[in-house]
Amino acid sequence: MPNTKFTSGDTFPELTVQKVNQSVSNLAEPEQDNQWRVVVVYRGQHCPICDKQLKELEQKKQKFYDLKTDLIAISADSLQQASEQVKRTEITFPVAYGLTVDQMKQLGLYISEPHSKEETDHPFAEPAIFVINDKGKVQIVDISNAPFSRPNIDGLLQGIKFIQENDYPIRGTYQS
């Protein structure tokens, strides 16, 4: 399967994923009364920058919920690795695990191999964030090839609020 990049405005694919709490979720579908969803792809439990990002999301999750936007984080980690990270970072929003290489390619993610056994034991996705609107379309996409480049969470929250309040169109859709 080729690794293709998402075009903004695409329908987010239906991917069934397993969550740490043992329930199953469609990665594209918001849960409960939420209308939008933020999918955060993180590198895995070996990444201290991911810990920091996940903790910040935990601290600001109510601001997302206030915008009728839920959160889910996912990595290629095993259940044990993801569970350890959830416990260590005290995350209470949904976390999924077991993202496959084929799913990473389908999402257009950059994929890395571990540089040592101490890092991890499997290929993993570099960070990405997908904001899926109430029509199931990718409103915002941010895909990085390195752990050091991630969107500012406050800026992301402000952007979602602005889009929702102003019926702001999906940007980056020009086709020649």
C-alpha angles and dihedrals in degrees: 000000000000120000105244127178121238120253112221109252093036119133108256109244121251105249120173110216136180117237126214089248086061095250123123124237138185101235091217099052124085115226132230113352096338120120101190131046135206114206112198115195110199130186098239146263091306092067119088091190088058089053089055093048094047092049090051091050089050091052092050101036093109089059088057091047090050086060090052087251123131130202134226127173124201138182139168090253123124121253090261094051094046092046091052091051093048090051094045095048096036093229116175100179117090118289122189129195142193100058104179127221089247090053090048089053091047089055092047093241127160109246127208134191119224115263091212141010088249090063097053142301103245144043111278139194122251114233124293139162126206121189109201116197129216090274093056092253125134102253095173129017127184116176121176133189094206136046093239098067115074133138121262107257095217090050090049091051092049090049094051091049092049092048093049096045096045102035085239112190126242107268129217097041099124112136117190 
